Amino acid sequence: MNAGFPIALLQSTFNPLNFISWRGFMKHPHHFLAASAFFGLVALASTLTASAAPGPSTDGAPSGRSSPAGSDDAAKAVPNHIVLTGQAAFTDAAHEAPGIRRHLTVADLPEPMPDQSVDNGAHVVPRPADAWPIAPRGFKVELYATGLDNPRLIRFAPNGDLFLAESDSGKIKIFRGVDADGKPKQVSVFATDLHQPFGIAFYPLGPNPKWIYIGDTDAIVRFPYHNGDLTATGPVEQLADLPGGGRLRGGGHWTRDLAFTLDGSKLLASVGSHSNVDDSDTHPEEFHRADVLEFTPAGKFIEVYASGIRNCVGEAINPITGQLWCSTNERDALGNNLVPDYITHVQEHGFYGWPWWYMGPHQDPRHEGKHPELRDKVITPDILLEPHFASLELTFYEGSQFPAEFKGDGFACEHGSWNRAQRAGYEVIRLPMHNGHATGEYEDFLTGFTIGNGDGDVWGRPVGVAVAPDGSLFVSDDGSRSIWHVVYTGK
């Protein structure tokens, strides 16, 4: 047998054109056993380790859709992940599975094809009884809380309490601890009557904050806060106005995230655009939008920290480099595979193209001939994601529960597409890093939120992701109105 045969066979099996049939095939337990033996032989012969989910377990989730378990060695075989590149790296929900990596580059981008533009929004249905998020081998997923009201961004306080923004109802909630059944030990409403709250930040940085900052859609506000507070102990204080915005289909991107630099001197607030791609030269409502804005901790506006970032929904400070990172929704209506959403470190005073340019020297055809002087100033992002993914909250893994290879990597929630013929997103992805810098790849980490082959109904839409003090991972999901808890068992 040709020595290259096993590798070629494995790559062919995981080709996006073929994976959908394997996914359906392996739902049957007998098929799964046969497939497992096949993959084992192929992996052994090729010295590659595939990270596809191996099948049902009985660790607390419904049969057939629980988090798969596998050997510790398999979970740690990071260098052997399959990496799809070029046109094969463009994907949809039907071809997402834990462990598959993709690496898109600017060279892979097609020409604009606005005729492809569709309105294919998700039809969200109740979670079927046998549906459960699918995690990589060695991980277990538990349902932490459900029945929530529009659960969005989540962040841990220094004392380990989990804070949640319920944006539609204007509430901030707290979830404390995990009991023997995997549920919160205590739930409390910290604050009410906010204006579409989203971003949450604690200040000063460190173990003993005095304030909790909230990014309302139209303002930065804060409450007095000390470790252990379950309700606000003082009145809300408005520090700064922000450009307000309702919904994109009639009012603009509305989420406002907040992050303090590591030295605590700068408060960075993300404000998405008012429109898809209106020219900010002629639309005054775009003033101080599609930007990251810099404030002092007291709320004094300093400057535009970075611009041309259409919608930096999630902000995070890389703990190794100290750089701000953004999880960004790019523009729509240029085709199924344009323009990629992205996750990137943000250069101070950097320009990322919106609305006139994208991904370096690519001009948006709707603004042909405008601002040629900016062409060579457009920064290409670090990690190109699938177009229309709707990338939301971002975090970096500093815990010790997961295998060592996860240390320093990122996680981000992909809420899911509407402007794509084949649905994409509806998952949590891992962002491989090396010494605080992106490799350019991303990896499917938590999938299974769609029904059928990915083009049908949707039951889950990940929004928020946060690392607990014990190193486990929590994920909010406004489709099933739940919070999921991902732990590493190695089994």
N, C-alpha and C positions, 0 to 999 in steps of 0.2 A: 504493500500500500504506500502511496506517495506520502511523505512525511508532512506535506502541507495540507493534506486532505482534512484532518480533524479541524484545523483552524478555519479553513474555508467553509466547512460544513457548519461550524458553530456560527460564523459570521452570517452565513446565508440564513440560518434558522432565525437569527435575531434581526434580519432585515425588516424594516418597517412594513414592507409589502407582504411579509409572511407571518409576522408576529401575531396578527389578529387571529389567524386560524389556530395557532398554537394556544393562544389564550383561551379560546372556546374549547379546544380539544382537552386541555388540562383541567377543565372544571369537573370532569368525571373522575372519580377516585381511581378507577382502574387505568384509565388513560394516564392519569398523573403518575402512577407507579411506573408504567412503561416509559413515560417521558423522562422521569427522574433517572431511570437506569441508562437511558440513551444519553442524557446530558452528562451523567457521571462518566461514562466511557469517553465521550468526546472531550470533556474537560481534562480527564486524566491523560489522554493521549496527546493533547495539545499543550498541557501545563497551564491552561487558562481556567479561571474559576468564574462561572457565570453566576450572577446574583439574582436570577429570576426567582420569584416566590415559589417554594416547593409544595405548598398545598395546605390542607386543613390541619388545624391543631385544636386542642381542647382547653385552651388557657383562658377561658372566661368569655370569649366572644362567640357569636353564633357559628355553628358548624359550617365549614366551607369558606368562611370569609374572615377568619381570624388572622392575626399577625403571624406569618410563618416563623418557624424556628429552624436553626441550623447550627452547624458546628462553629465554634469560636474561630477556628482557622479560616473557614469560608468567609465569615464576616470580616476578617481582617485582611483579606486578599485584595486590598485596594488597587495595587498596581496592575492587576489582571482584569480590571473591568473592561467590558466592551465599550469602545468609544466610536460613536457614529459621527462621521464627518461629511462635508460636502452636502449634496442634495439629500442624502440619506438622513442627515441630521434634522431636517424639517419633519415635524411629527404632528400627531393629533392624539386625542385622548385614547383612542383605540390601541395605540402602540406604546403607551407609557407603562412601565413596569419597574419596580424597585431594582436598582443596581445598574440600569442602562444609562450610559453617559452620552452626551452630545456636545459637539464643539462646532459652533457656527462662526464663520468669519465674514468680514465685509465682502470678500471675494465670492461668497456663496449667494449674495443677494441678487434677486431677479430685477428686471426692469419694472417700473411701476405699471400696474395693470388695474386701473380703477374700475374697469368693467366687471372685475371679479367681486367687487365689494357687495356684501350681503348683510342682511340683518338676521342673524341666526342666534338670537339670544337663548339662553338656557331656560328650559322648562323645568322648574324645580318641583320635585314631588317628595312626599314623605319617604324616609329611609325604609326600603324593604326589610322584612324580617331577617333575611339572610345576607344583608349587605353590611360590610364592615371595611374600614380602611385597611389597605395592604401595605405592610412594612417590609424592609429587608430581612434576610435570615438573621435569627438571633434576637429580634425585637418583638415586643408584645404591645398591642394597642388596647387601651381600656377606655370606656366611656366615663369621663369624669363628671360632667354635668350636662343636662339637656333641658329643653323647654325655656331657653333663654330668649331675650327680646333683641334681635339684631346684634349678636355678639361680634365685635370687631377687634380692635387692637388689644393685645394683652401684654402686661409687663409685670415682672416681679419686683416687689419692694425689697430692700436689703434684709428685712427680717423673714422673708420667705412667703409673705402673703402675695397672692396673685390678684392683680388689678385688671379689670375688664371694662372697656368702654362699650356700653350699649347705646349706640349712637342715635338711633331713631327715637328712643324714649328719653334721651338726654341724661342718662344715668352713668355713674361710675360704681361698679360693684367690686367687692372683695371676696375671694375664696381662700379659706384658710385650711391648710393641711390636707391629708389624704387618709381616710379611715380604712378599716379592714376590708371594706367592700369596694375600695377604690374611689369613693365619693368624697366631696368636701366635708370636713369636720364642722365647718361653720361658714355661712354666707351672710354678707351684710351689704347694705346699700350705703356707700360712702358719701355720695353727692347726687343731687337731682337738679332739674331745671336748667341744664346746660344746653348749649346750642350745637347739636350734632358733634359731641365730643369724640375725639379720636386719639391724638397723641397724648402720651403720659410720660412724665419724667420726674425724677426725684432730685432734690437739691438741698444742701450741697451733696456732691458725690461722696461715696463712702458709706460706712455702716450706720450713720446717725443723721439722716436728713431732717430738715426743718420744714420743708415745703414739698408739696406735690403740684407740679405744673400740668395743666391740661390744654391741649390744642383744640379749642372750639373752632367751628368753621369760620368764624369772623373775629376771633380774638385769642390772645394768650391770657389765660387766667391761672390763678394759683390759690391753694388752700393751705393753711397751717397743717403740718403733718409730723407726727413722731411715730417711731416704730410701734406697731401694735394698735394704732388707732383704727377702729372699725367704722367710725363715722367722722365727718369733718368736725373739728373742734372750734372752728372759727368761720367767719363769713368769707365768701369768695372775693378775691381781689383781682380786678382787671388790670393787666400790665400794659397791653398793647393791642391796638386794632390790627386785624388782618383783612385782606380782601375777601369778602364773603362769597359763597357760592353754594347753590343747592345741588342739583343733580346735573350730570353732563348733558342729558337730553332735556335741557331747559334750565340752565343756570350755572353750569361749570363744575369742575372737579371740586369736591367739598372737603376732602380729608386734609387735616393739618397735623403733621407729625412734628415732634420736638426732640432735640438731642443736645446735651451739653458736651462741649469739648472736654478732653481728659483733664485739663487744668482748671476747668470750671469757669473760665473767663468768658466764654461765648455760648449763647443760646441760639441754636440754629433751627429755624422753622421752615418747613417745606410748604409751598403753596402751588397747587396745580393750575393749569391754564383754565381760562373761562370757556374756551372753545376747543374744537378739534384742531384747527390750523389757521385761525384768523390772523391776519397781519397785525402784529402789535403796534406797528407804526400808525395805523389808521383806526385801531379799536382801543379806545382809552380804557375800556373795562379790563384789558390785559395788563394794565400797569401793576408792577410788582407781582405778576403771576408767571407761572412756569419758571419760578425761581426758588432758590434757597435764600432766606433772609437772615441776616445776622443781627442779634439783639444782645444787650447786656443782660445778666440775670435779673436786673431790676426792671427790664422791659424797654429800655431805650434802644430805638432803632439805630444801627450803625451803618450798614451798607448791604447791597446785594452780594451775598457770599459767592453764588454761582448762578448762571443764567442759562436759558435755552433748554431747561430740563422740563419736558412737557408736564409730567406729573410724578414727582418723587413722593410716592405714597408712603414708603417706609424708609426711615432713617436709622442708621446704626453707626456707632463709632467703633472702628476696628481696634481691638484692645492691644494688638501688637504694634501697629504703625501709628495709631492715634488719628488716622484719617477718617473723615466722614464718608459713609457709603450711602448710596441711594438705590432703592428698588423702584424702577420707573416704568410707567405706562407710556409708550410712544403713540404716535398718531395712527388714525384709521383711514380707511377708504382708498388705499393704494394697492390693494390686492391681498390674496390669502397669505402671502409670504413677505409682506412689507407692512409696516416697518418693524423690525424686531424690538420687543420690549428689552430692557436691559437692567443689569445690576453693575454698579461701578463705584470705584472710589471717586470722590469729587474734588477736583482741584480748586483751590481758592481762587476766585475771579475767573474760573474757567467758563467757557461757552460750549454748549452741547448741541446747538443747531436749531432748535425749535424757534420759530415756525418755518424758517426759510431753507434750512439744510438738515440733513440727517446722516448719521454714521460717517462722519468725515465729509469729504467733498461731494456729497450727493445732494443735488438741489431738488427740493419738492417742486414737482411740475406745476403746482397751483401757485407758485411764487417765482416762476421763471424770470431770470434776469435781475432779481432783487438782491441787494447786498452782496455783490461779488467780493467786496473787501473782507467779508467774513469767511469766505470759503476755506482758507487755509488755517483758520483759527478754531475750526470745529473739532472738538475732542472726540475720538472714537472710544466708546465705553469698553470696560474690561471684559464683561461677559454678555454676549448676545444671546437672548432667549428667543423662544418661538414668538413670532408676531402675534399680537392680540392676546397674549397669555394673561394679562391683567395682574402683573406682579405687585403684591401688596407688602405685608410686613416682612422685615428682614432682621436676622439676629446672627451673632457669632457664638460658636460653641466653645465655652471655656470650662465645661464640666469634666468630670473624670469617670462617669458611669459608662459612657459609650467607649468602644475600642479606641486605642490611642490615636489611630489615624484620623479620627474626627476632630481632634483638638485643633482649634484655630480655624476650622472650616465654617462656612456660613450655611444658614437655612433660610428659605424664603417661601412664602405662600403664593400660589398661582390661582387666582380666583376663577379664571376661566373666560374664554373668548365669547364675543357676540358677533364680531365683524369678520368671521371666517366660515367658509363652507363646511369644513370639518372642524368640529370642536377641538380646542386645545387648552391645556391647563388643567384645572380642577385637581390639583395635586400640591404636595410640598416637595421642594427640590433641595438638594444639597449642593453647596458651592465649594468644590475643592480649592484649598489655598496652600501656598507654600511660603512660609515666613511672612504671613500677612498679605501676600499678593496672589491674585487670582491666576489660575492656570488657563482660564478661558473656557473651561468645560463646566457643565452642570450635570447633575445626576438625579434621576427620578428617585425619590425617597419614600413618600407616602402617597399611594394611588388608590384607585378603586371607588372613587366618588361618583362615577357615572354608571349608567345602566346599559346593558347590551354591549354593542361594539363601539361605544363612545359617541355615537351620533344621535342617541335617543335622549331620554330624560336624564336629569341630573338630580342627585339627592344631597350632595355635599359640595360646599364651596369654601375652601380654606381661606382664612383672612389673616389671623394673627399667629405668631409663633414666638415662644419664649422658653428659655432654659431655666429649669428649677435649680435651687441650691444643691439638690442631690444629683444633678447631672441628667435627669430625665427631661423630656421635651413635652411641652403642652402646645396644642394647636386649637385655635378657635375656628368655627365653621358656621357661617351664617345661613347655609343651605339647610342643614339639619338642626340649626339653632343649638349647637352643642360645643363642648370643649372636650378634646381627646387628649389622652395621656399616653405617651410613648416611652416605654422603658426597655432597657437592654438586659436580657437574661442570659444570652449566649447559648440558649437551648434550641 
